[in-house]
Amino acid sequence: MVAVTFAISGGIGLVLGVLLYTTRSGGLLANRPTFWTINFLVNLIRPIPFIILLAALQPLALEVIGTGIGNEAVIHAMVWAATFSIARIVEQNLVGIDPGVVEAARAMGASRLRIIATVILPEAFGPLILGFTFVIIALIDYSALAGIVGGGGLGNLAIVEGYQRFRHEVTWLAVAVVVVMVQLLQMGGNLLARKVLRR
């Protein structure tokens, strides 16, 4: 669930985040209607608690993927939640780029798309890795709620097989697996970001 969700939402969220940064006033692709539309959608979806979003999107899931329960329905809701969170994270990281770097590229005659691909994104690559690591960890948290709509995963194992059957060792096993996964992901993200930032 986490891998599929991140593969979909990572790409869409990156595009939306770049658009948020480049279409703002004074940006490379300054376009107020586009900026305000995307910004409104991000502000609309991002604050909704995932459990509420999961329930609210069930009718849409039925129309789009043909089911409102199971792992597919959870992935559908996770994509919505993660896409707009990633968009905001990307925008925030890109805002920290030195405007002088972008202006220098423009002065050299580089096209706007070339500047985005070869200047803006590479400049923010290290912080973006850390941001994406944060999102993946959040997706693990979201996926734990899959059992509520008939999905599987560690959350379902902890609640159904552990809590509801009074098998506390199963619940704690699920907790241990999640903790180990998160630690490994965070360490990997930190290491990769450090290597990128040193270049």
NUPA-460660 format. One record per residue (C-alpha): residue in one letter; x negated, y, z negated; residue number from 1. Coordinates in Angstrom, 1 decimal. Layout:
! NUPA-460660
+----+--------+--------+--------+-----+
! aa !     px !     py !     pz !   i !
+----+--------+--------+--------+-----+
!  a !      X !      Y !      Z ! NUM !
...
+----+--------+--------+--------+-----+
END
This chain:
! NUPA-460660
+----+--------+--------+--------+-----+
! aa !     px !     py !     pz !   i !
+----+--------+--------+--------+-----+
!  m !    0.0 !    0.0 !    0.0 !   1 !
!  v !   -2.8 !    2.4 !   -0.9 !   2 !
!  a !   -4.9 !    1.7 !    2.2 !   3 !
!  v !   -2.0 !    2.0 !    4.6 !   4 !
!  t !   -0.7 !    5.2 !    3.0 !   5 !
!  f !   -4.1 !    6.8 !    2.9 !   6 !
!  a !   -4.7 !    5.9 !    6.6 !   7 !
!  i !   -1.5 !    7.6 !    7.6 !   8 !
!  s !   -1.3 !   10.6 !    5.2 !   9 !
!  g !   -5.1 !   11.3 !    5.4 !  10 !
!  g !   -4.9 !   12.1 !    9.1 !  11 !
!  i !   -1.7 !   14.1 !    9.0 !  12 !
!  g !   -2.7 !   15.9 !    5.8 !  13 !
!  l !   -6.0 !   16.9 !    7.2 !  14 !
!  v !   -4.4 !   18.4 !   10.3 !  15 !
!  l !   -1.8 !   20.3 !    8.2 !  16 !
!  g !   -4.6 !   21.5 !    5.8 !  17 !
!  v !   -6.7 !   22.8 !    8.7 !  18 !
!  l !   -3.6 !   24.5 !   10.1 !  19 !
!  l !   -2.9 !   26.1 !    6.7 !  20 !
!  y !   -6.4 !   27.5 !    6.6 !  21 !
!  t !   -6.7 !   28.6 !   10.3 !  22 !
!  t !   -3.2 !   30.1 !   10.8 !  23 !
!  r !   -3.2 !   32.3 !    7.7 !  24 !
!  s !   -3.6 !   36.0 !    8.1 !  25 !
!  g !   -7.1 !   36.8 !    9.5 !  26 !
!  g !   -7.7 !   33.1 !   10.2 !  27 !
!  l !   -9.2 !   31.5 !   13.3 !  28 !
!  l !   -5.7 !   30.7 !   14.7 !  29 !
!  a !   -3.8 !   33.3 !   12.8 !  30 !
!  n !    0.0 !   32.6 !   13.3 !  31 !
!  r !    2.3 !   33.7 !   10.5 !  32 !
!  p !    5.4 !   31.6 !   11.4 !  33 !
!  t !    3.3 !   28.4 !   11.6 !  34 !
!  f !    1.5 !   29.2 !    8.3 !  35 !
!  w !    4.7 !   30.0 !    6.4 !  36 !
!  t !    6.5 !   26.9 !    7.7 !  37 !
!  i !    3.7 !   24.5 !    6.7 !  38 !
!  n !    3.2 !   26.4 !    3.4 !  39 !
!  f !    6.9 !   26.1 !    2.6 !  40 !
!  l !    7.0 !   22.4 !    3.3 !  41 !
!  v !    3.9 !   21.8 !    1.1 !  42 !
!  n !    5.4 !   23.9 !   -1.8 !  43 !
!  l !    8.8 !   22.0 !   -1.3 !  44 !
!  i !    7.5 !   18.4 !   -1.4 !  45 !
!  r !    4.3 !   18.5 !   -3.5 !  46 !
!  p !    5.9 !   19.4 !   -6.9 !  47 !
!  i !    8.5 !   16.7 !   -6.8 !  48 !
!  p !    7.7 !   13.9 !   -9.3 !  49 !
!  f !    7.0 !   10.7 !   -7.3 !  50 !
!  i !    9.7 !    8.6 !   -9.0 !  51 !
!  i !   12.3 !   11.2 !   -8.0 !  52 !
!  l !   10.9 !   11.5 !   -4.5 !  53 !
!  l !   11.0 !    7.7 !   -4.1 !  54 !
!  a !   14.8 !    7.7 !   -5.0 !  55 !
!  a !   15.6 !   10.8 !   -2.9 !  56 !
!  l !   13.9 !    9.4 !    0.2 !  57 !
!  q !   15.6 !    6.0 !    0.1 !  58 !
!  p !   18.3 !    7.0 !    2.6 !  59 !
!  l !   15.7 !    8.4 !    5.0 !  60 !
!  a !   13.6 !    5.2 !    4.6 !  61 !
!  l !   16.7 !    3.2 !    5.6 !  62 !
!  e !   16.9 !    5.2 !    8.8 !  63 !
!  v !   13.2 !    5.3 !    9.6 !  64 !
!  i !   11.9 !    1.8 !    8.6 !  65 !
!  g !   15.2 !   -0.1 !    8.2 !  66 !
!  t !   14.9 !   -0.7 !    4.4 !  67 !
!  g !   15.1 !    1.2 !    1.2 !  68 !
!  i !   13.4 !   -1.4 !   -1.0 !  69 !
!  g !   10.1 !   -3.2 !   -1.1 !  70 !
!  n !    6.6 !   -2.2 !   -0.3 !  71 !
!  e !    7.6 !   -0.6 !    3.0 !  72 !
!  a !    9.9 !    1.8 !    1.2 !  73 !
!  v !    7.2 !    2.7 !   -1.3 !  74 !
!  i !    4.7 !    3.3 !    1.4 !  75 !
!  h !    7.2 !    5.6 !    3.2 !  76 !
!  a !    7.6 !    7.7 !    0.0 !  77 !
!  m !    3.9 !    7.6 !   -0.7 !  78 !
!  v !    3.1 !    9.0 !    2.7 !  79 !
!  w !    5.4 !   11.9 !    2.1 !  80 !
!  a !    3.9 !   12.7 !   -1.3 !  81 !
!  a !    0.3 !   12.2 !   -0.3 !  82 !
!  t !    0.4 !   14.1 !    3.1 !  83 !
!  f !    1.4 !   17.4 !    1.5 !  84 !
!  s !   -1.0 !   17.0 !   -1.4 !  85 !
!  i !   -3.8 !   16.3 !    1.0 !  86 !
!  a !   -2.8 !   19.3 !    3.0 !  87 !
!  r !   -3.2 !   21.6 !    0.0 !  88 !
!  i !   -6.4 !   20.0 !   -1.1 !  89 !
!  v !   -7.9 !   20.4 !    2.4 !  90 !
!  e !   -6.8 !   24.1 !    2.5 !  91 !
!  q !   -8.3 !   24.8 !   -0.9 !  92 !
!  n !  -11.6 !   23.3 !    0.1 !  93 !
!  l !  -11.8 !   25.1 !    3.4 !  94 !
!  v !  -11.0 !   28.5 !    1.8 !  95 !
!  g !  -14.3 !   28.2 !   -0.1 !  96 !
!  i !  -16.3 !   28.2 !    3.2 !  97 !
!  d !  -18.4 !   31.3 !    3.7 !  98 !
!  p !  -16.6 !   33.4 !    6.3 !  99 !
!  g !  -20.0 !   34.6 !    7.7 ! 100 !
!  v !  -20.6 !   31.1 !    9.0 ! 101 !
!  v !  -17.4 !   31.1 !   11.0 ! 102 !
!  e !  -18.1 !   34.6 !   12.3 ! 103 !
!  a !  -21.6 !   33.6 !   13.3 ! 104 !
!  a !  -20.2 !   30.7 !   15.4 ! 105 !
!  r !  -17.6 !   33.0 !   17.0 ! 106 !
!  a !  -20.3 !   35.5 !   17.8 ! 107 !
!  m !  -22.2 !   32.8 !   19.6 ! 108 !
!  g !  -19.2 !   32.2 !   21.8 ! 109 !
!  a !  -18.0 !   28.9 !   20.4 ! 110 !
!  s !  -14.4 !   28.0 !   21.1 ! 111 !
!  r !  -11.9 !   27.9 !   18.3 ! 112 !
!  l !  -11.6 !   24.1 !   18.4 ! 113 !
!  r !  -15.3 !   23.7 !   18.5 ! 114 !
!  i !  -15.7 !   25.9 !   15.5 ! 115 !
!  i !  -13.2 !   23.8 !   13.6 ! 116 !
!  a !  -14.8 !   20.5 !   14.6 ! 117 !
!  t !  -18.5 !   21.5 !   14.2 ! 118 !
!  v !  -18.5 !   24.3 !   11.6 ! 119 !
!  i !  -15.5 !   24.4 !    9.4 ! 120 !
!  l !  -15.0 !   20.7 !    8.7 ! 121 !
!  p !  -18.7 !   19.8 !    8.3 ! 122 !
!  e !  -19.2 !   22.7 !    5.9 ! 123 !
!  a !  -16.4 !   21.4 !    3.6 ! 124 !
!  f !  -17.2 !   17.6 !    4.1 ! 125 !
!  g !  -18.6 !   17.1 !    0.6 ! 126 !
!  p !  -15.8 !   18.7 !   -1.4 ! 127 !
!  l !  -13.3 !   17.0 !    1.0 ! 128 !
!  i !  -14.7 !   13.6 !    0.0 ! 129 !
!  l !  -14.1 !   14.4 !   -3.6 ! 130 !
!  g !  -10.6 !   15.6 !   -2.8 ! 131 !
!  f !   -9.7 !   12.5 !   -0.9 ! 132 !
!  t !  -11.1 !   10.4 !   -3.8 ! 133 !
!  f !   -8.7 !   12.1 !   -6.1 ! 134 !
!  v !   -5.8 !   11.4 !   -3.7 ! 135 !
!  i !   -6.7 !    7.7 !   -3.4 ! 136 !
!  i !   -6.7 !    7.4 !   -7.2 ! 137 !
!  a !   -3.3 !    9.2 !   -7.3 ! 138 !
!  l !   -2.0 !    6.7 !   -4.8 ! 139 !
!  i !   -2.9 !    3.8 !   -7.0 ! 140 !
!  d !   -0.8 !    5.5 !   -9.7 ! 141 !
!  y !    2.1 !    5.9 !   -7.3 ! 142 !
!  s !    1.9 !    2.3 !   -6.1 ! 143 !
!  a !    2.4 !    1.1 !   -9.7 ! 144 !
!  l !    6.0 !    2.2 !   -9.3 ! 145 !
!  a !    6.7 !   -0.2 !   -6.4 ! 146 !
!  g !    8.4 !   -2.7 !   -8.8 ! 147 !
!  i !   11.2 !   -0.2 !   -9.4 ! 148 !
!  v !   12.4 !   -0.7 !   -5.8 ! 149 !
!  g !   11.6 !   -4.3 !   -5.5 ! 150 !
!  g !    8.0 !   -4.0 !   -4.4 ! 151 !
!  g !    4.9 !   -5.8 !   -5.6 ! 152 !
!  g !    1.5 !   -4.8 !   -6.8 ! 153 !
!  l !   -0.1 !   -4.3 !  -10.2 ! 154 !
!  g !    2.7 !   -2.2 !  -11.6 ! 155 !
!  n !    5.2 !   -5.0 !  -10.8 ! 156 !
!  l !    2.8 !   -7.5 !  -12.4 ! 157 !
!  a !    2.4 !   -5.4 !  -15.5 ! 158 !
!  i !    6.1 !   -4.8 !  -16.0 ! 159 !
!  v !    7.9 !   -7.9 !  -14.7 ! 160 !
!  e !    5.3 !  -10.6 !  -15.6 ! 161 !
!  g !    3.9 !   -8.8 !  -18.6 ! 162 !
!  y !    6.2 !   -6.4 !  -20.4 ! 163 !
!  q !    9.6 !   -8.0 !  -19.7 ! 164 !
!  r !    8.3 !  -11.5 !  -20.6 ! 165 !
!  f !    6.4 !  -10.4 !  -23.6 ! 166 !
!  r !    3.1 !  -11.5 !  -22.1 ! 167 !
!  h !    1.0 !   -8.6 !  -23.3 ! 168 !
!  e !   -2.2 !  -10.2 !  -22.0 ! 169 !
!  v !   -0.8 !   -9.9 !  -18.4 ! 170 !
!  t !    0.0 !   -6.2 !  -18.9 ! 171 !
!  w !   -3.5 !   -5.5 !  -20.3 ! 172 !
!  l !   -5.1 !   -7.5 !  -17.4 ! 173 !
!  a !   -3.3 !   -5.2 !  -14.9 ! 174 !
!  v !   -4.5 !   -2.2 !  -16.9 ! 175 !
!  a !   -8.1 !   -3.5 !  -16.8 ! 176 !
!  v !   -7.9 !   -4.0 !  -13.1 ! 177 !
!  v !   -6.6 !   -0.5 !  -12.5 ! 178 !
!  v !   -9.3 !    1.0 !  -14.7 ! 179 !
!  v !  -12.0 !   -0.9 !  -12.9 ! 180 !
!  m !  -10.7 !    0.1 !   -9.5 ! 181 !
!  v !  -10.4 !    3.8 !  -10.4 ! 182 !
!  q !  -13.9 !    3.8 !  -11.9 ! 183 !
!  l !  -15.4 !    2.2 !   -8.8 ! 184 !
!  l !  -13.6 !    4.5 !   -6.4 ! 185 !
!  q !  -14.6 !    7.6 !   -8.4 ! 186 !
!  m !  -18.2 !    6.5 !   -8.6 ! 187 !
!  g !  -18.2 !    5.8 !   -4.8 ! 188 !
!  g !  -16.7 !    9.1 !   -4.0 ! 189 !
!  n !  -19.1 !   11.0 !   -6.2 ! 190 !
!  l !  -22.1 !    9.2 !   -4.7 ! 191 !
!  l !  -21.0 !    9.8 !   -1.1 ! 192 !
!  a !  -20.2 !   13.5 !   -1.8 ! 193 !
!  r !  -23.6 !   13.9 !   -3.4 ! 194 !
!  k !  -25.4 !   12.5 !   -0.4 ! 195 !
!  v !  -23.4 !   14.7 !    2.0 ! 196 !
!  l !  -24.0 !   17.9 !   -0.1 ! 197 !
!  r !  -27.8 !   17.2 !   -0.2 ! 198 !
!  r !  -28.0 !   17.3 !    3.6 ! 199 !
+----+--------+--------+--------+-----+
END
